[in-house]
Amino acid sequence: MKSIKLLVSLAAMLMVISCQPVSEPEVATPAEPEAQRMSAVPPQCSLTMGFDAWEPYQYMTVGNTVTGLDIELVRAVTAEMQCELNIVQGSWVELLGLLREGKIDFVLGASVTEDRQTFAYFSEPYRQEQFSLYVRAADVELPIASIQQFINSGHKLGIVNEYYYGDEIAELYASTEFRPQFIGAIISEMNMARLLDEEIDGLLEDSFVAASILRRKGLDQLIKPHQITLGNNDVYVMFSKVSVEEQLVAEFNRGLAAIKQNGLYQQIVQRYQD
């Protein structure tokens, strides 16, 4: 029970620091030599990125350095564009609101939906993700073969507010019959606390993110992945239509193509696969 209280306390701390700007000059792209940074040409544009702590893709170290796979990839692309990068932290729900208003220029790790296309542009896909069902260790052999069956059996499912998990989950969530079985949270750590407190019966999370959280919190023996996965989905950088011109998105795509061609993309990805 003490571990559960600690998780909730940590979640509360995250909420308090949300939406605070991060000092970008302290952080440099690891793959970029110091001499090259010192002689770099002045930036041609300035972009503000919102990030939602989601290790190993986006997170802040103990020394208040923002890093992660997505962060490093975007830094490499914006360096190609000669754009200065500013960073603001917040929950996913908060960041979507800021993006709609044009108070931030883009967010990472987004899925394309019809609603989001009304207020955002999307880059070319830059990686894939796979969500899995996580349950208490005692339920890892639960005899179900799909999320539909999980919900039909009366189980409650933890999700993160405003995350898009694919068409199957969206349809179930939209159903008046099944909607009460979905329990929303602002971060996955809250769902993990609820799972151990038996307030929910399972939660959905990206497999790499969940493994990182469970290992870091010492919960990997208490919460386990079930055999159910949702398949691979493309993820994109999502830009505000209020603050960003569509031409800049095209420039971002050219920068993304450039780091794939010169090998930097694969170097960054490899560091997180080792």
C-alpha positions as CSV (number, residue, x, y, z in Angstrom):
1,M,0.0,0.0,0.0
2,K,2.9,2.4,0.7
3,S,4.1,1.9,-2.9
4,I,0.7,2.9,-4.2
5,K,0.6,6.1,-2.1
6,L,4.1,6.9,-3.4
7,L,2.8,6.5,-7.0
8,V,-0.1,8.9,-6.4
9,S,2.2,11.4,-4.7
10,L,4.6,11.3,-7.7
11,A,1.7,11.8,-10.1
12,A,0.5,14.8,-8.1
13,M,4.0,16.3,-8.3
14,L,4.0,15.9,-12.1
15,M,0.7,17.8,-12.3
16,V,2.2,20.7,-10.2
17,I,5.1,21.1,-12.6
18,S,3.1,20.7,-15.8
19,C,3.2,23.4,-18.5
20,Q,6.4,25.0,-17.1
21,P,8.9,26.0,-19.8
22,V,12.1,24.0,-19.8
23,S,15.4,25.7,-20.3
24,E,16.5,24.5,-23.7
25,P,20.1,25.9,-23.8
26,E,21.1,23.3,-21.2
27,V,20.4,20.5,-23.6
28,A,22.3,19.6,-26.8
29,T,21.8,16.9,-29.3
30,P,24.1,14.1,-28.2
31,A,25.2,13.3,-31.7
32,E,26.3,16.9,-32.5
33,P,29.9,17.8,-31.7
34,E,30.5,20.8,-29.4
35,A,32.6,22.6,-32.0
36,Q,29.9,22.2,-34.6
37,R,27.3,23.7,-32.2
38,M,29.5,26.7,-31.4
39,S,29.9,27.5,-35.1
40,A,26.3,26.8,-36.1
41,V,24.6,29.4,-38.2
42,P,21.9,31.6,-36.5
43,P,18.5,29.9,-36.4
44,Q,16.1,30.8,-39.2
45,C,13.0,30.1,-37.2
46,S,11.9,29.4,-33.6
47,L,9.5,26.6,-32.7
48,T,7.9,25.7,-29.3
49,M,7.4,22.0,-28.7
50,G,5.1,20.6,-26.0
51,F,6.2,17.3,-24.4
52,D,4.4,14.9,-22.2
53,A,6.7,12.8,-19.9
54,W,6.6,9.4,-21.6
55,E,9.8,7.5,-21.1
56,P,11.7,6.3,-23.2
57,Y,10.3,8.5,-25.9
58,Q,10.1,11.8,-24.0
59,Y,11.2,12.5,-20.4
60,M,13.2,14.7,-18.1
61,T,16.4,13.4,-16.4
62,V,17.3,14.1,-12.7
63,G,19.4,17.0,-14.0
64,N,16.3,18.6,-15.7
65,T,17.6,17.6,-19.1
66,V,14.8,16.8,-21.6
67,T,15.6,13.8,-23.7
68,G,14.3,10.5,-25.2
69,L,14.0,8.9,-28.6
70,D,11.3,11.3,-29.9
71,I,13.2,14.4,-28.4
72,E,16.5,13.4,-30.0
73,L,14.9,12.8,-33.4
74,V,13.1,16.1,-33.4
75,R,16.2,18.0,-32.3
76,A,18.1,16.4,-35.2
77,V,15.3,17.5,-37.7
78,T,15.0,21.0,-36.3
79,A,18.8,21.3,-36.6
80,E,18.5,20.4,-40.2
81,M,15.9,23.2,-40.6
82,Q,18.1,25.6,-38.6
83,C,15.3,26.2,-36.2
84,E,15.7,27.2,-32.5
85,L,13.7,24.8,-30.3
86,N,11.9,25.8,-27.1
87,I,10.2,23.2,-24.9
88,V,7.1,23.4,-22.6
89,Q,6.0,20.4,-20.4
90,G,2.5,19.5,-19.7
91,S,0.0,16.6,-19.6
92,W,-1.3,15.4,-22.9
93,V,-4.7,17.0,-22.4
94,E,-3.1,20.3,-21.5
95,L,-0.8,20.2,-24.5
96,L,-3.7,19.5,-26.9
97,G,-5.4,22.6,-25.6
98,L,-2.3,24.7,-26.0
99,L,-1.8,23.4,-29.5
100,R,-5.4,24.2,-30.5
101,E,-4.8,27.8,-29.3
102,G,-1.5,28.1,-31.1
103,K,0.4,28.7,-27.8
104,I,2.7,25.8,-28.7
105,D,3.7,24.8,-32.3
106,F,3.8,21.1,-32.1
107,V,3.7,17.9,-30.0
108,L,5.2,14.5,-30.6
109,G,3.9,10.9,-30.7
110,A,0.5,11.8,-32.1
111,S,-2.0,9.7,-34.1
112,V,-4.1,11.1,-36.9
113,T,-7.8,11.4,-36.1
114,E,-10.6,13.2,-37.9
115,D,-11.1,15.6,-35.0
116,R,-7.4,16.5,-34.7
117,Q,-7.2,17.3,-38.5
118,T,-9.5,20.2,-37.9
119,F,-6.9,22.1,-35.9
120,A,-3.6,20.4,-36.7
121,Y,-1.2,19.4,-39.5
122,F,0.7,16.1,-39.4
123,S,4.2,15.3,-40.4
124,E,5.2,12.1,-42.2
125,P,5.2,9.2,-39.8
126,Y,8.5,9.0,-37.9
127,R,8.1,5.7,-35.9
128,Q,5.6,3.1,-34.8
129,E,4.1,2.2,-31.5
130,Q,2.3,-0.8,-30.1
131,F,-0.1,-0.7,-27.2
132,S,-0.6,-3.8,-24.9
133,L,-2.9,-4.8,-22.1
134,Y,-1.3,-4.9,-18.7
135,V,-2.9,-6.7,-15.8
136,R,-2.1,-7.7,-12.2
137,A,0.4,-10.6,-12.2
138,A,-2.2,-13.0,-10.8
139,D,-4.4,-12.3,-13.9
140,V,-1.7,-12.7,-16.6
141,E,-3.3,-16.0,-17.7
142,L,-6.8,-14.5,-17.9
143,P,-8.5,-16.5,-20.7
144,I,-9.5,-13.7,-23.1
145,A,-8.3,-13.1,-26.6
146,S,-9.3,-9.4,-27.4
147,I,-10.1,-6.1,-25.7
148,Q,-13.7,-6.6,-26.9
149,Q,-13.9,-9.8,-24.9
150,F,-12.2,-8.1,-22.0
151,I,-14.8,-5.4,-22.0
152,N,-17.7,-7.8,-22.7
153,S,-16.6,-9.8,-19.5
154,G,-17.3,-6.7,-17.4
155,H,-13.7,-5.7,-16.8
156,K,-12.8,-2.1,-16.3
157,L,-10.0,-0.7,-18.5
158,G,-7.6,2.2,-17.6
159,I,-6.7,4.6,-20.4
160,V,-4.9,8.0,-20.6
161,N,-7.3,10.9,-21.4
162,E,-7.2,11.9,-25.1
163,Y,-4.8,9.2,-26.2
164,Y,-5.8,7.5,-29.4
165,Y,-5.5,3.7,-29.2
166,G,-6.9,2.8,-32.6
167,D,-10.3,2.3,-34.2
168,E,-11.3,-0.8,-32.0
169,I,-10.9,1.1,-28.7
170,A,-12.5,4.3,-30.1
171,E,-15.6,2.4,-31.1
172,L,-15.9,0.7,-27.7
173,Y,-15.3,4.0,-25.9
174,A,-18.0,5.6,-28.0
175,S,-20.6,3.0,-27.0
176,T,-23.0,4.0,-24.3
177,E,-23.0,0.4,-23.2
178,F,-19.3,0.1,-22.7
179,R,-18.2,3.7,-22.0
180,P,-18.6,3.3,-18.1
181,Q,-15.9,0.6,-18.2
182,F,-13.2,3.0,-19.4
183,I,-11.5,4.9,-16.6
184,G,-9.4,7.9,-17.7
185,A,-6.2,9.2,-16.1
186,I,-3.8,12.0,-16.9
187,I,-0.7,9.7,-16.8
188,S,-0.1,6.0,-16.8
189,E,1.3,5.9,-13.3
190,M,-2.2,6.7,-12.0
191,N,-3.7,3.7,-13.9
192,M,-1.0,1.5,-12.4
193,A,-1.9,2.6,-8.9
194,R,-5.6,2.0,-9.7
195,L,-4.8,-1.4,-11.1
196,L,-3.0,-2.5,-7.9
197,D,-5.8,-1.0,-5.8
198,E,-8.2,-3.2,-7.9
199,E,-10.2,-0.1,-9.0
200,I,-9.6,-1.3,-12.6
201,D,-8.8,-4.7,-14.1
202,G,-6.3,-3.7,-16.8
203,L,-4.7,-0.8,-18.5
204,L,-3.4,0.0,-22.0
205,E,0.1,1.4,-22.6
206,D,2.8,1.4,-25.2
207,S,5.0,-1.7,-24.5
208,F,8.3,0.2,-24.2
209,V,6.8,2.9,-22.0
210,A,5.1,0.4,-19.7
211,A,8.3,-1.6,-19.4
212,S,10.3,1.5,-18.5
213,I,7.8,2.7,-15.9
214,L,7.4,-0.7,-14.2
215,R,11.1,-1.2,-14.0
216,R,11.7,2.3,-12.6
217,K,8.9,2.0,-10.0
218,G,9.8,-1.6,-9.0
219,L,6.4,-2.9,-10.1
220,D,7.5,-5.3,-12.8
221,Q,6.7,-8.3,-10.6
222,L,3.2,-7.0,-9.7
223,I,2.0,-5.8,-13.1
224,K,2.5,-8.0,-16.2
225,P,1.7,-7.7,-19.9
226,H,-1.2,-9.9,-21.1
227,Q,-1.0,-11.6,-24.5
228,I,-3.4,-9.0,-26.0
229,T,-1.8,-6.3,-28.1
230,L,-3.4,-3.7,-30.4
231,G,-0.9,-4.0,-33.3
232,N,1.5,-1.5,-34.7
233,N,0.4,2.1,-35.5
234,D,2.2,5.0,-37.2
235,V,2.9,8.1,-35.1
236,Y,3.4,11.6,-36.2
237,V,4.5,15.1,-35.2
238,M,1.3,17.2,-34.8
239,F,1.5,20.9,-35.7
240,S,-0.9,23.7,-34.7
241,K,-2.7,25.3,-37.6
242,V,-2.9,28.5,-35.7
243,S,0.8,29.1,-35.3
244,V,2.4,27.1,-38.1
245,E,2.2,27.4,-41.8
246,E,1.8,24.2,-43.8
247,Q,5.0,25.0,-45.7
248,L,6.9,24.6,-42.4
249,V,5.5,21.1,-42.0
250,A,6.9,20.3,-45.5
251,E,10.3,21.6,-44.4
252,F,10.1,19.4,-41.3
253,N,9.4,16.4,-43.6
254,R,12.4,17.2,-45.7
255,G,14.5,17.4,-42.5
256,L,13.2,14.0,-41.4
257,A,14.1,12.5,-44.8
258,A,17.6,14.1,-44.6
259,I,18.5,12.5,-41.2
260,K,17.2,9.1,-42.5
261,Q,19.4,9.5,-45.6
262,N,22.5,10.5,-43.7
263,G,22.2,7.8,-41.1
264,L,21.6,10.0,-38.1
265,Y,18.0,8.7,-37.7
266,Q,19.2,5.1,-37.3
267,Q,22.1,6.1,-35.0
268,I,19.6,7.7,-32.6
269,V,17.1,4.8,-32.8
270,Q,19.9,2.2,-32.2
271,R,20.8,3.8,-28.9
272,Y,17.3,3.1,-27.6
273,Q,17.2,-0.4,-28.9
274,D,20.5,-1.5,-27.3
